[in-house]
């Protein structure tokens, strides 16, 4: 989400309204809106290192869908979180994830 941009005018009341809106908006954490969807990830019981392209360490992930009843978790060998997320599954499964 883009940051709120104030536009200064000669109208004091309008400037005050904008200041109040900015103060209100700044209290929210938009972590979830700053992510991306990665589709068609084939997981097995082996670690899979997935490039997430966020250009920063990820904060979390959500499994959007999966084609089998398998559990998915972060690998114990997780490294380089600025570029990659490493996932493991309890069996063969294809997942779509939202990473943020």
MDTraj code that builds the backbone (N, CA, C; nanometers):
import mdtraj as md
import numpy as np

residues = "UNK UNK UNK UNK UNK UNK UNK UNK UNK UNK UNK UNK UNK UNK UNK UNK UNK UNK UNK UNK UNK UNK UNK UNK UNK UNK UNK UNK UNK UNK UNK UNK UNK UNK UNK UNK UNK UNK UNK UNK UNK UNK UNK UNK UNK UNK UNK UNK UNK UNK UNK UNK UNK UNK UNK UNK UNK UNK UNK UNK UNK UNK UNK UNK UNK UNK UNK UNK UNK UNK UNK UNK UNK UNK UNK UNK UNK UNK UNK UNK UNK UNK UNK UNK UNK UNK UNK UNK UNK UNK UNK UNK UNK UNK UNK UNK UNK UNK UNK UNK".split()
xyz = np.array([
    [0.0847, -0.1164, 0.0000],
    [0.0000, 0.0000, 0.0000],
    [0.0893, 0.1227, 0.0000],
    [0.0525, 0.2190, -0.0801],
    [0.1293, 0.3432, -0.0854],
    [0.1051, 0.4261, 0.0392],
    [0.2051, 0.5024, 0.0759],
    [0.1927, 0.5908, 0.1915],
    [0.0955, 0.7049, 0.1602],
    [0.0282, 0.7520, 0.2632],
    [-0.0626, 0.8653, 0.2471],
    [0.0183, 0.9891, 0.2117],
    [-0.0255, 1.0588, 0.1088],
    [0.0463, 1.1782, 0.0639],
    [-0.0387, 1.3014, 0.0929],
    [0.0167, 1.3916, 0.1732],
    [-0.0534, 1.5159, 0.2037],
    [-0.0279, 1.6172, 0.0920],
    [-0.1292, 1.6927, 0.0610],
    [-0.1180, 1.8012, -0.0367],
    [-0.1480, 1.9302, 0.0383],
    [-0.0499, 2.0130, 0.0552],
    [-0.0670, 2.1374, 0.1297],
    [-0.1399, 2.2415, 0.0454],
    [-0.2359, 2.3046, 0.1087],
    [-0.3145, 2.4077, 0.0413],
    [-0.3158, 2.5328, 0.1272],
    [-0.3826, 2.6340, 0.0777],
    [-0.3987, 2.7570, 0.1551],
    [-0.5163, 2.7471, 0.2520],
    [-0.5919, 2.6394, 0.2416],
    [-0.7072, 2.6193, 0.3290],
    [-0.6628, 2.5452, 0.4555],
    [-0.6619, 2.6153, 0.5661],
    [-0.6144, 2.5588, 0.6926],
    [-0.6978, 2.4369, 0.7330],
    [-0.8286, 2.4441, 0.7133],
    [-0.9164, 2.3336, 0.7511],
    [-0.8826, 2.2070, 0.6730],
    [-0.8572, 2.2220, 0.5441],
    [-0.8222, 2.1059, 0.4611],
    [-0.6884, 2.0460, 0.5058],
    [-0.5932, 2.1301, 0.5387],
    [-0.4648, 2.0815, 0.5882],
    [-0.4816, 2.0038, 0.7192],
    [-0.5694, 2.0520, 0.8068],
    [-0.5951, 1.9832, 0.9333],
    [-0.6610, 1.8473, 0.9098],
    [-0.7548, 1.8418, 0.8166],
    [-0.8196, 1.7145, 0.7836],
    [-0.7155, 1.6155, 0.7325],
    [-0.6278, 1.6607, 0.6444],
    [-0.5236, 1.5730, 0.5914],
    [-0.4301, 1.5250, 0.7026],
    [-0.3951, 1.6128, 0.7950],
    [-0.3096, 1.5733, 0.9069],
    [-0.3769, 1.4648, 0.9913],
    [-0.5069, 1.4809, 1.0153],
    [-0.5808, 1.3815, 1.0926],
    [-0.5892, 1.2476, 1.0194],
    [-0.6105, 1.2513, 0.8900],
    [-0.6151, 1.1276, 0.8118],
    [-0.4808, 1.0574, 0.8169],
    [-0.3724, 1.1319, 0.7992],
    [-0.2388, 1.0733, 0.8035],
    [-0.2126, 1.0088, 0.9392],
    [-0.2491, 1.0767, 1.0476],
    [-0.2300, 1.0218, 1.1819],
    [-0.3092, 0.8924, 1.1990],
    [-0.4310, 0.8886, 1.1481],
    [-0.5153, 0.7699, 1.1576],
    [-0.4551, 0.6543, 1.0781],
    [-0.4150, 0.6786, 0.9549],
    [-0.3624, 0.5746, 0.8660],
    [-0.2308, 0.5182, 0.9189],
    [-0.1480, 0.6015, 0.9785],
    [-0.0164, 0.5573, 1.0254],
    [-0.0219, 0.4575, 1.1403],
    [-0.1363, 0.4412, 1.2040],
    [-0.1444, 0.3479, 1.3154],
    [-0.1597, 0.2027, 1.2704],
    [-0.1847, 0.1795, 1.1415],
    [-0.2060, 0.0442, 1.0915],
    [-0.0769, -0.0175, 1.0404],
    [-0.0656, -0.1487, 1.0574],
    [0.0479, -0.2252, 1.0068],
    [0.0028, -0.2925, 0.8773],
    [0.0664, -0.2573, 0.7670],
    [0.0259, -0.3099, 0.6366],
    [0.1144, -0.4253, 0.5916],
    [0.1691, -0.4998, 0.6857],
    [0.2578, -0.6105, 0.6544],
    [0.1941, -0.7071, 0.5548],
    [0.0703, -0.7440, 0.5753],
    [0.0060, -0.8415, 0.4869],
    [-0.0137, -0.7904, 0.3455],
    [-0.0223, -0.6596, 0.3272],
    [-0.0446, -0.6067, 0.1924],
    [0.0850, -0.5948, 0.1131],
    [0.1974, -0.6254, 0.1752],
    [0.3270, -0.6095, 0.1097],
    [0.3876, -0.7442, 0.0724],
    [0.3076, -0.8323, 0.0171],
    [0.3557, -0.9654, -0.0164],
    [0.3273, -1.0025, -0.1600],
    [0.3496, -1.1302, -0.1900],
    [0.3219, -1.1799, -0.3241],
    [0.2824, -1.3261, -0.3183],
    [0.2163, -1.3704, -0.4241],
    [0.1705, -1.5083, -0.4338],
    [0.2695, -1.5869, -0.5191],
    [0.3072, -1.7047, -0.4694],
    [0.3899, -1.7975, -0.5462],
    [0.3053, -1.9229, -0.5668],
    [0.2849, -1.9592, -0.6926],
    [0.1952, -2.0695, -0.7256],
    [0.2712, -2.1919, -0.7749],
    [0.2089, -2.3076, -0.7557],
    [0.2602, -2.4317, -0.8130],
    [0.3903, -2.4814, -0.7528],
    [0.4051, -2.4711, -0.6224],
    [0.5266, -2.5174, -0.5554],
    [0.5084, -2.6651, -0.5211],
    [0.5929, -2.7496, -0.5773],
    [0.5870, -2.8941, -0.5503],
    [0.6772, -2.9271, -0.4321],
    [0.6159, -2.9682, -0.3219],
    [0.6894, -3.0004, -0.1999],
    [0.6896, -3.1507, -0.1755],
    [0.7955, -3.1963, -0.1089],
    [0.8081, -3.3349, -0.0654],
    [0.8600, -3.3335, 0.0773],
    [0.9090, -3.4477, 0.1230],
    [0.9645, -3.4549, 0.2579],
    [1.1058, -3.3973, 0.2637],
    [1.1613, -3.3586, 0.1500],
    [1.2923, -3.2938, 0.1452],
    [1.2743, -3.1426, 0.1468],
    [1.3721, -3.0711, 0.1988],
    [1.3680, -2.9249, 0.2000],
    [1.3652, -2.8703, 0.0579],
    [1.2845, -2.7663, 0.0357],
    [1.2826, -2.6967, -0.0924],
    [1.3064, -2.5484, -0.0667],
    [1.4132, -2.4963, -0.1233],
    [1.4491, -2.3546, -0.1097],
    [1.3802, -2.2775, -0.2215],
    [1.2956, -2.1809, -0.1845],
    [1.2131, -2.1070, -0.2793],
    [1.2525, -1.9600, -0.2762],
    [1.2867, -1.9042, -0.3913],
    [1.3198, -1.7618, -0.3976],
    [1.1903, -1.6824, -0.3919],
    [1.1815, -1.5866, -0.2987],
    [1.0554, -1.5129, -0.2821],
    [1.0565, -1.3746, -0.3465],
    [1.1689, -1.3162, -0.3774],
    [1.1814, -1.1893, -0.4491],
    [1.1175, -1.0696, -0.3782],
    [1.1124, -1.0720, -0.2465],
    [1.0598, -0.9580, -0.1709],
    [1.1649, -0.8493, -0.1519],
    [1.2907, -0.8830, -0.1723],
    [1.4023, -0.7901, -0.1512],
    [1.4128, -0.7441, -0.0064],
    [1.3713, -0.8296, 0.0851],
    [1.3805, -0.8055, 0.2290],
    [1.3485, -0.9381, 0.2975],
    [1.3853, -0.9534, 0.4233],
    [1.3461, -1.0760, 0.4928],
    [1.1937, -1.0872, 0.4992],
    [1.1412, -1.2054, 0.4750],
    [0.9964, -1.2225, 0.4827],
    [0.9535, -1.2246, 0.6288],
    [0.8264, -1.1928, 0.6532],
    [0.7727, -1.1901, 0.7894],
    [0.6844, -1.3111, 0.8176],
    [0.6341, -1.3716, 0.7125],
    [0.5482, -1.4877, 0.7304],
    [0.4970, -1.5373, 0.5968],
    [0.4190, -1.6433, 0.6027],
    [0.3591, -1.6983, 0.4812],
    [0.2247, -1.7618, 0.5167],
    [0.1400, -1.7731, 0.4157],
    [0.0090, -1.8362, 0.4312],
    [-0.0077, -1.9352, 0.3174],
    [-0.0463, -2.0573, 0.3507],
    [-0.0783, -2.1551, 0.2471],
    [-0.2168, -2.1190, 0.1941],
    [-0.2223, -2.0809, 0.0674],
    [-0.3498, -2.0420, 0.0068],
    [-0.4294, -2.1653, -0.0342],
    [-0.3590, -2.2602, -0.0968],
    [-0.4252, -2.3842, -0.1372],
    [-0.3216, -2.4948, -0.1477],
    [-0.3699, -2.6192, -0.1390],
    [-0.2842, -2.7359, -0.1563],
    [-0.3679, -2.8486, -0.2152],
    [-0.3024, -2.9367, -0.2907],
    [-0.3773, -3.0399, -0.3621],
    [-0.3810, -3.1739, -0.2888],
    [-0.3285, -3.1783, -0.1677],
    [-0.3297, -3.3021, -0.0893],
    [-0.3333, -3.2660, 0.0589],
    [-0.3761, -3.3616, 0.1389],
    [-0.3858, -3.3397, 0.2834],
    [-0.2501, -3.3674, 0.3482],
    [-0.1575, -3.2733, 0.3298],
    [-0.0225, -3.2842, 0.3850],
    [0.0062, -3.1590, 0.4677],
    [0.0864, -3.1744, 0.5700],
    [0.1304, -3.0601, 0.6495],
    [0.2503, -2.9949, 0.5826],
    [0.2606, -2.8625, 0.5968],
    [0.3717, -2.7862, 0.5399],
    [0.4300, -2.6999, 0.6518],
    [0.5639, -2.6937, 0.6588],
    [0.6281, -2.6144, 0.7617],
    [0.7606, -2.5592, 0.7131],
    [0.8114, -2.4610, 0.7895],
    [0.9432, -2.4053, 0.7613],
    [1.0483, -2.5090, 0.7956],
    [1.1471, -2.5202, 0.7109],
    [1.2545, -2.6149, 0.7339],
    [1.3405, -2.5724, 0.8530],
    [1.3955, -2.6686, 0.9213],
    [1.4873, -2.6406, 1.0319],
    [1.6198, -2.5844, 0.9804],
    [1.6463, -2.5999, 0.8509],
    [1.7715, -2.5501, 0.7927],
    [1.7542, -2.4144, 0.7255],
    [1.6485, -2.3443, 0.7618],
    [1.6159, -2.2140, 0.7019],
    [1.7342, -2.1184, 0.7070],
    [1.7727, -2.0621, 0.5899],
    [1.8818, -1.9643, 0.5802],
    [1.8451, -1.8605, 0.4753],
    [1.9153, -1.7491, 0.4768],
    [1.9022, -1.6449, 0.3743],
    [1.7577, -1.5987, 0.3569],
    [1.6939, -1.5609, 0.4681],
    [1.5524, -1.5237, 0.4638],
    [1.5269, -1.3967, 0.3838],
    [1.6298, -1.3191, 0.3530],
    [1.6113, -1.2000, 0.2710],
    [1.5767, -1.2363, 0.1268],
    [1.6168, -1.3546, 0.0827],
    [1.5942, -1.3959, -0.0559],
    [1.5127, -1.5234, -0.0699],
    [1.5159, -1.6102, 0.0318],
    [1.4555, -1.7421, 0.0190],
    [1.3712, -1.7791, 0.1398],
    [1.2763, -1.8702, 0.1159],
    [1.2047, -1.9394, 0.2220],
    [1.2228, -2.0877, 0.1919],
    [1.2497, -2.1663, 0.2953],
    [1.2708, -2.3098, 0.2761],
    [1.1575, -2.3845, 0.3444],
    [1.0814, -2.4605, 0.2642],
    [0.9654, -2.5326, 0.3154],
    [0.9848, -2.6833, 0.3013],
    [0.9143, -2.7559, 0.3861],
    [0.9135, -2.9014, 0.3860],
    [0.7688, -2.9454, 0.4058],
    [0.7355, -3.0629, 0.3549],
    [0.6003, -3.1158, 0.3718],
    [0.6064, -3.2572, 0.4277],
    [0.4942, -3.3043, 0.4793],
    [0.4871, -3.4396, 0.5342],
    [0.4728, -3.5447, 0.4246],
    [0.4503, -3.5000, 0.3004],
    [0.4380, -3.5888, 0.1844],
    [0.4310, -3.5046, 0.0586],
    [0.4101, -3.5691, -0.0539],
    [0.4028, -3.4946, -0.1799],
    [0.2778, -3.4064, -0.1852],
    [0.2986, -3.2796, -0.2168],
    [0.1882, -3.1840, -0.2236],
    [0.2311, -3.0649, -0.3100],
    [0.1364, -3.0092, -0.3835],
    [0.1588, -2.8863, -0.4580],
    [0.0807, -2.7755, -0.3885],
    [0.1500, -2.6644, -0.3592],
    [0.0871, -2.5573, -0.2837],
    [0.1005, -2.4242, -0.3565],
    [0.0108, -2.3332, -0.3238],
    [0.0206, -2.1923, -0.3576],
    [0.0348, -2.1199, -0.2241],
    [0.1337, -2.0289, -0.2158],
    [0.1533, -1.9574, -0.0903],
    [0.1499, -1.8071, -0.1136],
    [0.1101, -1.7364, -0.0095],
    [0.1219, -1.5915, -0.0042],
    [0.2319, -1.5638, 0.0952],
    [0.3382, -1.4977, 0.0498],
    [0.4507, -1.4681, 0.1380],
    [0.4581, -1.3166, 0.1569],
    [0.4787, -1.2763, 0.2808],
    [0.4794, -1.1328, 0.3125],
    [0.5937, -1.0985, 0.4055],
])
top = md.Topology()
chain = top.add_chain()
for i, resn in enumerate(residues, 1):
    res = top.add_residue(resn, chain, resSeq=i)
    for name in ("N", "CA", "C"):
        top.add_atom(name, md.element.get_by_symbol(name[0]), res)
traj = md.Trajectory(xyz[None], top)
